[in-house]
């Protein structure tokens, strides 16, 4: 019997009690990404965001939510372009540091030994050490409260050659060692369980 089946059997016979909590941001885990901005080297900056996600498949669209008081906010709003750089376990220290230090006081690329490269489509740098860099162009800004949501169209993706599966042409997520964020803590991705649709896929005889 598989581990998953064992857990499902235990769950079936367990009495579940739940507590009421006040509304909060508990949709976890989330990607811990590095956002890079700046139309030229004089304003290049990078900062950490976890309030991010996909909002449309066609056209490919995503969002990031940013506090207006952050140093990069004005750069982002002026240029209306940015790059989402996925992070890895190896980049965990830089990811956390770039989230708690301000670009007003530090050259974050230099401090964290990150390499800025000119993006291919947008006017913003991407991070060479990131395994996957998503170039974005802002379509709309929605003020929400503590954060403003930047709704953006994905205009290009830069994928690390070393992480592209030679057989399928797909991106090897496991090999990339991607980093996620959950309730104030960072984690590496766990074991592979199944691909999309595996639960209804017909079993081979």
Backbone bond lengths (Angstrom), bond angles and torsions (degrees), N, CA, C in turn:
res aa  C-N    CA-C-N  psi(-1)  N-CA   C-N-CA  omega(-1)  CA-C   N-CA-C  phi
1 X - - - 1.467 - - 1.531 109.39 -
2 X 1.306 117.26 133.75 1.460 120.92 -176.18 1.524 110.89 -71.43
3 X 1.338 115.45 162.21 1.466 121.24 177.62 1.518 110.06 -59.89
4 X 1.350 116.07 -42.51 1.468 120.11 -178.60 1.523 111.11 -62.12
5 X 1.339 116.96 -41.22 1.461 120.42 -179.15 1.530 110.18 -67.06
6 X 1.324 116.27 -40.95 1.465 120.42 177.18 1.517 111.48 -58.12
7 X 1.331 116.12 -45.01 1.459 120.94 -179.51 1.518 111.13 -65.55
8 X 1.328 116.91 -39.18 1.467 120.49 178.11 1.523 111.69 -63.84
9 X 1.339 117.19 -38.24 1.466 121.52 178.27 1.528 110.65 -65.41
10 X 1.333 116.89 -41.93 1.460 121.22 178.60 1.525 110.43 -62.75
11 X 1.314 115.46 -41.68 1.457 121.23 -176.74 1.535 111.18 -65.88
12 X 1.324 116.37 -34.05 1.469 121.66 -176.58 1.529 111.28 -63.63
13 X 1.319 116.62 -34.52 1.457 120.27 -175.19 1.532 113.12 -102.92
14 X 1.326 116.20 13.19 1.452 120.02 -177.41 1.528 110.43 -100.03
15 X 1.324 117.28 138.32 1.455 121.03 173.69 1.527 108.23 -81.88
16 X 1.324 115.89 120.55 1.461 120.58 -175.66 1.517 110.09 -101.27
17 X 1.323 116.17 122.82 1.460 122.13 174.97 1.526 108.51 -110.32
18 X 1.308 116.88 138.54 1.461 120.61 179.40 1.525 110.47 -126.97
19 X 1.345 115.06 146.31 1.457 121.64 178.48 1.518 109.90 -104.20
20 X 1.322 116.46 150.36 1.465 121.47 171.78 1.519 108.95 -85.42
21 X 1.322 116.54 126.81 1.456 122.20 173.85 1.516 108.67 -116.77
22 X 1.320 116.84 156.31 1.461 119.87 176.44 1.532 109.12 -67.85
23 X 1.334 118.05 154.88 1.466 120.64 -179.84 1.528 111.49 -55.80
24 X 1.305 115.56 138.25 1.461 120.12 -179.76 1.507 111.10 -161.88
25 X 1.323 116.08 176.69 1.468 121.73 -178.08 1.524 109.61 -93.04
26 X 1.325 116.01 87.43 1.456 120.39 -176.82 1.531 112.51 -122.70
27 X 1.317 117.07 28.93 1.463 120.08 174.77 1.531 106.74 -87.70
28 X 1.320 115.51 95.06 1.463 121.15 -175.40 1.521 109.93 -131.56
29 X 1.348 118.14 159.37 1.462 127.50 -2.48 1.518 112.47 -78.04
30 X 1.322 115.12 164.35 1.458 123.23 177.78 1.522 108.60 -129.54
31 X 1.327 117.14 156.41 1.470 117.55 173.86 1.523 109.68 -68.77
32 X 1.313 117.00 140.96 1.467 121.43 171.55 1.522 105.50 -100.62
33 X 1.321 117.34 102.41 1.464 120.43 -172.71 1.523 110.94 -110.66
34 X 1.311 115.24 156.61 1.454 122.00 173.57 1.525 107.91 -103.31
35 X 1.328 116.58 123.24 1.458 121.89 178.80 1.517 108.46 -98.53
36 X 1.315 116.65 125.71 1.464 120.13 178.55 1.525 109.52 -111.83
37 X 1.330 114.77 137.38 1.467 121.91 -176.34 1.525 109.94 -137.95
38 X 1.337 114.63 165.35 1.465 120.53 175.31 1.512 112.01 122.43
39 X 1.334 116.64 127.40 1.465 120.16 -178.56 1.527 112.67 -80.63
40 X 1.332 117.41 -18.13 1.470 121.83 175.40 1.522 108.49 -151.01
41 X 1.330 115.52 172.38 1.458 120.54 -172.97 1.525 113.35 -60.30
42 X 1.336 117.38 -26.84 1.462 120.57 -177.37 1.530 112.46 -66.07
43 X 1.335 117.06 -23.21 1.460 119.31 -179.51 1.529 113.49 -121.76
44 X 1.336 117.16 11.08 1.460 119.71 177.87 1.540 110.42 -55.89
45 X 1.316 115.75 135.31 1.461 120.47 173.35 1.516 108.94 -153.44
46 X 1.317 114.67 160.46 1.459 121.17 178.78 1.524 107.91 -138.89
47 X 1.322 116.35 137.78 1.462 120.35 179.00 1.525 109.83 -144.80
48 X 1.318 115.61 158.78 1.463 121.96 -174.25 1.519 111.11 -93.81
49 X 1.334 115.77 137.91 1.463 122.28 179.03 1.528 108.81 -137.49
50 X 1.326 115.77 137.61 1.468 119.73 169.81 1.521 111.30 -116.79
51 X 1.326 117.31 -16.41 1.468 119.81 175.78 1.525 107.22 -81.45
52 X 1.312 115.31 82.49 1.459 122.12 -176.25 1.521 109.43 -151.90
53 X 1.331 116.38 157.59 1.461 118.90 178.42 1.513 112.75 174.11
54 X 1.327 114.46 174.80 1.464 123.02 178.30 1.524 109.22 -85.35
55 X 1.330 117.36 138.22 1.469 119.90 177.23 1.528 113.15 -125.30
56 X 1.324 118.18 -9.45 1.462 120.31 177.90 1.523 109.06 -161.20
57 X 1.349 116.12 144.95 1.465 120.58 -179.68 1.520 112.72 -91.45
58 X 1.339 116.53 -39.25 1.458 120.61 -176.99 1.527 109.83 -142.66
59 X 1.338 117.91 102.71 1.466 126.29 3.83 1.519 111.61 -72.40
60 X 1.314 115.20 154.83 1.466 119.61 178.71 1.522 108.96 -66.49
61 X 1.347 115.13 119.52 1.459 119.79 -178.73 1.520 110.91 -137.26
62 X 1.330 115.05 152.56 1.450 121.09 -179.00 1.519 108.94 -146.06
63 X 1.317 115.62 -177.35 1.458 119.40 177.04 1.521 109.99 -146.52
64 X 1.329 115.14 157.03 1.454 121.86 164.02 1.524 106.34 -133.08
65 X 1.315 117.17 145.53 1.460 121.36 175.71 1.522 108.63 -112.23
66 X 1.340 116.07 129.12 1.463 122.13 -171.22 1.525 109.96 -131.08
67 X 1.308 116.40 137.85 1.465 120.67 174.82 1.533 109.44 -71.95
68 X 1.332 118.58 132.98 1.470 121.30 -179.04 1.529 113.60 -58.83
69 X 1.337 118.23 -24.87 1.463 119.77 -177.81 1.528 113.37 -81.11
70 X 1.310 117.81 -5.51 1.458 119.84 179.52 1.532 110.58 -71.92
71 X 1.328 114.70 146.64 1.466 120.95 -176.46 1.527 112.46 -57.37
72 X 1.311 116.85 -38.61 1.473 120.66 -176.15 1.522 113.37 -77.51
73 X 1.321 117.24 -13.15 1.469 120.18 -175.75 1.527 111.46 -56.71
74 X 1.318 117.57 -48.54 1.467 120.76 -177.43 1.531 111.41 -66.73
75 X 1.329 116.69 -35.13 1.473 120.66 177.52 1.524 109.63 -66.19
76 X 1.303 115.11 -44.54 1.467 121.81 179.38 1.524 111.03 -61.76
77 X 1.322 116.61 -45.33 1.461 121.14 -177.59 1.526 111.66 -68.73
78 X 1.324 116.58 -33.56 1.467 120.86 179.27 1.528 111.94 -70.54
79 X 1.320 116.47 -46.35 1.465 120.78 -174.30 1.521 113.88 -89.25
80 X 1.335 116.93 -25.87 1.473 123.14 178.79 1.530 112.71 58.87
81 X 1.330 116.13 28.64 1.459 121.67 176.75 1.528 109.13 -144.28
82 X 1.323 116.01 148.29 1.459 120.39 -179.94 1.521 109.14 -160.83
83 X 1.330 115.56 170.93 1.467 121.52 176.51 1.526 108.56 -125.75
84 X 1.333 115.58 130.74 1.466 121.47 171.70 1.526 107.24 -91.85
85 X 1.322 116.59 118.05 1.462 122.03 179.64 1.530 109.10 -106.65
86 X 1.329 117.25 113.50 1.462 119.22 177.22 1.529 109.26 -65.27
87 X 1.323 115.11 147.86 1.458 119.54 -177.07 1.525 110.94 -112.97
88 X 1.323 114.74 165.02 1.461 122.13 -177.29 1.525 109.55 -127.06
89 X 1.323 114.78 171.63 1.457 120.02 176.31 1.531 109.77 -58.25
90 X 1.321 117.29 -37.90 1.463 121.14 179.08 1.524 112.25 -65.82
91 X 1.331 116.74 -25.30 1.465 121.41 179.92 1.527 112.70 -96.16
92 X 1.333 116.77 9.82 1.460 120.31 -175.00 1.529 112.72 -59.22
93 X 1.316 117.75 -44.20 1.460 120.70 -179.47 1.525 111.01 -62.17
94 X 1.328 116.60 -46.31 1.469 120.90 179.28 1.522 110.97 -64.53
95 X 1.325 116.53 -37.61 1.461 121.11 -179.90 1.520 110.92 -62.45
96 X 1.317 116.53 -46.00 1.459 119.92 179.35 1.531 110.92 -67.71
97 X 1.317 117.34 -45.17 1.467 122.10 -177.39 1.520 111.25 -60.22
98 X 1.318 116.57 -42.58 1.473 120.59 -178.62 1.528 111.96 -70.23
99 X 1.333 116.43 -13.50 1.449 120.19 177.82 1.516 113.77 -89.79
100 X 1.339 116.72 -18.79 1.465 120.06 -176.87 1.527 113.38 -114.07
101 X 1.316 117.55 -5.85 1.458 122.08 176.03 1.527 109.53 -111.64
102 X 1.324 115.78 147.22 1.468 120.71 -176.39 1.526 111.96 -98.71
103 X 1.329 115.09 142.90 1.456 121.14 175.54 1.515 112.86 -67.01
104 X 1.318 117.27 -12.30 1.471 120.33 175.32 1.527 110.54 -68.88
105 X 1.323 116.38 -27.38 1.457 121.04 -174.10 1.521 114.76 -111.27
106 X 1.327 116.67 -16.23 1.461 119.81 -175.41 1.522 111.30 -138.17
107 X 1.329 115.32 149.36 1.458 122.00 164.55 1.528 104.82 -87.60
108 X 1.319 117.00 96.90 1.462 120.23 -171.35 1.523 112.87 -66.09
109 X 1.324 116.74 -35.40 1.462 119.04 177.96 1.528 109.72 -59.05
110 X 1.322 115.48 -46.00 1.472 120.45 -178.38 1.521 111.24 -68.44
111 X 1.328 117.06 -45.41 1.456 121.07 -176.38 1.523 112.24 -62.53
112 X 1.328 117.23 -35.87 1.462 121.80 -176.43 1.530 113.34 -102.91
113 X 1.334 116.30 11.00 1.467 121.39 179.20 1.529 112.13 53.81
114 X 1.324 115.75 41.06 1.461 121.37 175.31 1.530 108.45 -97.32
115 X 1.312 116.17 145.02 1.456 120.43 -175.36 1.523 111.30 -105.92
116 X 1.355 118.23 112.27 1.463 120.10 177.40 1.530 110.70 -81.05
117 X 1.313 116.14 134.28 1.465 122.15 176.34 1.524 108.58 -128.40
118 X 1.304 117.19 146.14 1.470 120.15 178.78 1.523 110.09 -65.09
119 X 1.332 115.36 127.95 1.464 119.53 177.26 1.522 109.66 -65.72
120 X 1.321 117.45 160.82 1.459 121.63 -175.11 1.521 113.48 -83.39
121 X 1.344 117.07 -24.29 1.468 120.31 -176.91 1.531 112.01 -121.15
122 X 1.315 117.33 -48.61 1.469 120.25 -175.99 1.525 111.23 -92.29
123 X 1.327 114.74 162.79 1.466 121.11 176.62 1.526 108.29 -91.13
124 X 1.312 114.89 81.19 1.460 123.63 177.88 1.521 106.51 -168.00
125 X 1.319 117.80 152.62 1.463 119.13 177.80 1.529 111.17 -82.60
126 X 1.319 115.74 155.52 1.458 119.35 166.68 1.522 107.47 -111.19
127 X 1.317 117.00 165.15 1.462 121.79 -178.88 1.518 109.04 -98.47
128 X 1.318 116.27 117.37 1.465 120.83 -176.08 1.522 112.19 -58.79
129 X 1.327 117.93 -34.20 1.462 122.02 -177.25 1.527 113.21 -75.35
130 X 1.309 118.00 -12.23 1.464 121.49 178.50 1.526 110.19 -76.46
131 X 1.338 117.94 138.47 1.472 119.90 -178.78 1.528 113.75 -73.37
132 X 1.338 116.91 -25.02 1.461 120.40 -177.88 1.525 108.58 -146.82
133 X 1.316 116.41 123.98 1.465 121.90 -175.75 1.527 108.82 -121.51
134 X 1.332 115.49 124.83 1.463 121.71 -172.23 1.524 109.09 -110.92
135 X 1.315 116.72 111.16 1.462 121.95 -178.41 1.530 109.42 -81.79
136 X 1.327 116.09 129.70 1.461 121.56 -172.26 1.525 112.28 -130.61
137 X 1.317 114.95 145.09 1.472 122.08 176.20 1.527 108.41 -123.10
138 X 1.323 116.38 123.01 1.464 122.00 -174.89 1.527 111.04 -69.26
139 X 1.322 114.82 131.45 1.467 121.49 175.31 1.524 112.36 -100.40
140 X 1.339 115.36 -34.75 1.463 119.50 -173.37 1.521 109.86 -156.89
141 X 1.328 116.16 146.31 1.458 122.05 175.33 1.527 108.03 -118.61
142 X 1.318 116.59 126.30 1.466 121.16 -178.70 1.527 109.67 -117.97
143 X 1.337 118.25 112.77 1.470 120.17 175.02 1.529 109.32 -70.65
144 X 1.340 116.57 130.29 1.459 120.13 -174.83 1.525 113.82 -120.67
145 X 1.304 117.69 -24.24 1.467 121.25 -174.82 1.510 107.85 153.14
146 X 1.336 116.43 -111.65 1.465 118.80 177.44 1.525 111.57 -65.65
147 X 1.337 116.93 -27.41 1.453 121.95 -176.81 1.532 111.36 -125.70
148 X 1.336 115.26 153.47 1.461 121.68 167.76 1.524 107.67 -105.05
149 X 1.329 115.56 135.47 1.464 120.10 179.21 1.524 110.09 -91.94
150 X 1.327 116.10 125.75 1.462 122.87 176.24 1.530 107.60 -101.17
151 X 1.314 115.82 104.68 1.460 121.31 178.47 1.524 107.81 -86.91
152 X 1.317 116.54 127.11 1.461 119.82 -171.54 1.520 112.56 -136.82
153 X 1.322 114.44 153.62 1.463 121.50 173.99 1.520 108.94 -96.34
154 X 1.314 116.25 136.81 1.464 121.18 175.63 1.527 107.69 -79.07
155 X 1.333 116.82 121.11 1.470 120.25 -176.35 1.528 112.73 -109.65
156 X 1.331 116.97 -12.23 1.465 119.72 177.55 1.519 109.22 -170.45
157 X 1.324 116.47 152.02 1.462 121.70 176.17 1.527 108.81 -129.86
158 X 1.328 115.43 134.95 1.457 121.71 177.79 1.524 108.23 -112.82
159 X 1.314 117.01 115.41 1.468 121.98 -176.41 1.524 110.53 -112.60
160 X 1.316 116.12 137.93 1.459 122.57 179.30 1.529 109.98 -65.31
161 X 1.327 116.58 122.43 1.470 121.84 -179.35 1.525 112.59 -53.38
162 X 1.328 116.28 -37.85 1.462 120.69 -175.17 1.518 112.51 -68.37
163 X 1.345 117.38 -15.24 1.464 120.96 -177.05 1.526 113.00 -107.97
164 X 1.307 116.74 9.41 1.467 120.71 177.41 1.524 109.07 -92.13
165 X 1.319 115.92 124.24 1.466 121.84 -179.21 1.523 109.39 -66.99
166 X 1.309 116.59 121.83 1.471 120.87 -176.48 1.525 112.76 -67.36
167 X 1.336 117.11 -24.88 1.459 120.28 -178.99 1.522 112.34 -83.69
168 X 1.327 116.71 -43.63 1.473 120.03 -175.36 1.521 113.37 -100.71
169 X 1.329 117.10 -20.60 1.462 120.31 -175.13 1.511 112.74 79.69
170 X 1.346 117.06 1.64 1.459 121.76 -179.67 1.521 112.15 -86.69
171 X 1.326 115.02 171.07 1.459 121.22 -179.72 1.522 109.43 -89.12
172 X 1.317 117.82 128.74 1.458 122.82 -176.43 1.531 110.04 -84.27
173 X 1.334 116.18 93.04 1.459 121.69 -176.83 1.530 112.42 -62.50
174 X 1.324 116.46 -40.62 1.472 120.60 -177.56 1.521 110.89 -65.13
175 X 1.306 116.01 -44.30 1.462 120.88 -179.60 1.529 110.97 -65.83
176 X 1.323 117.05 -30.82 1.465 121.37 -178.37 1.529 111.58 -67.43
177 X 1.326 117.60 -28.38 1.465 121.03 -179.88 1.519 112.40 66.21
178 X 1.331 116.24 49.75 1.458 121.06 -173.32 1.529 112.96 -66.08
179 X 1.328 114.62 151.90 1.457 123.14 -177.09 1.529 110.07 -104.25
180 X 1.337 116.69 141.14 1.461 120.56 175.81 1.535 109.13 -129.33
181 X 1.336 114.08 163.82 1.469 121.77 -176.86 1.517 108.84 -123.73
182 X 1.325 116.81 135.14 1.463 120.54 179.14 1.518 109.90 -145.97
183 X 1.329 115.25 110.29 1.464 122.42 173.14 1.529 112.55 51.71
184 X 1.341 115.24 52.41 1.459 120.48 175.71 1.513 115.83 84.41
185 X 1.341 117.41 5.30 1.459 120.33 -179.03 1.529 110.70 -131.84
186 X 1.332 115.64 152.96 1.462 122.34 179.40 1.524 110.24 -104.43
187 X 1.345 115.06 143.69 1.461 120.68 179.18 1.528 109.74 -141.34
188 X 1.325 115.67 152.22 1.451 120.03 168.55 1.521 108.54 -82.80
189 X 1.317 117.19 158.20 1.459 120.02 177.52 1.528 110.43 -65.49
190 X 1.334 116.18 147.25 1.456 120.90 -179.64 1.518 112.90 -85.81
191 X 1.328 115.60 -161.43 1.462 121.78 -177.19 1.527 111.45 -71.36
192 X 1.303 115.42 149.46 1.464 122.24 174.61 1.527 109.16 -67.04
193 X 1.344 116.91 133.18 1.470 121.77 -179.48 1.526 111.60 -110.85
194 X 1.306 117.34 -44.37 1.464 120.06 -179.80 1.510 110.63 -178.68
195 X 1.324 116.55 156.33 1.462 120.56 179.00 1.529 109.91 -85.71
196 X 1.334 116.29 167.81 1.458 121.44 179.41 1.528 109.91 -56.92
197 X 1.339 117.12 126.49 1.461 122.53 178.51 1.514 115.06 89.10
198 X 1.344 117.24 0.91 1.472 119.16 -175.87 1.529 112.84 -64.06
199 X 1.337 116.91 -26.12 1.457 119.80 -176.21 1.526 113.27 -69.57
200 X 1.337 117.42 -21.41 1.464 120.73 -179.12 1.533 111.94 -115.90
201 X 1.305 115.58 2.44 1.455 119.55 -178.42 1.522 110.64 -68.18
202 X 1.325 116.68 138.07 1.458 120.84 178.00 1.508 110.58 -69.04
203 X 1.324 114.92 133.96 1.451 120.56 -178.62 1.527 109.86 -77.94
204 X 1.336 114.88 137.60 1.452 119.63 177.28 1.509 110.07 -72.65
205 X 1.329 116.03 136.55 1.455 120.30 178.73 1.513 110.52 -78.86
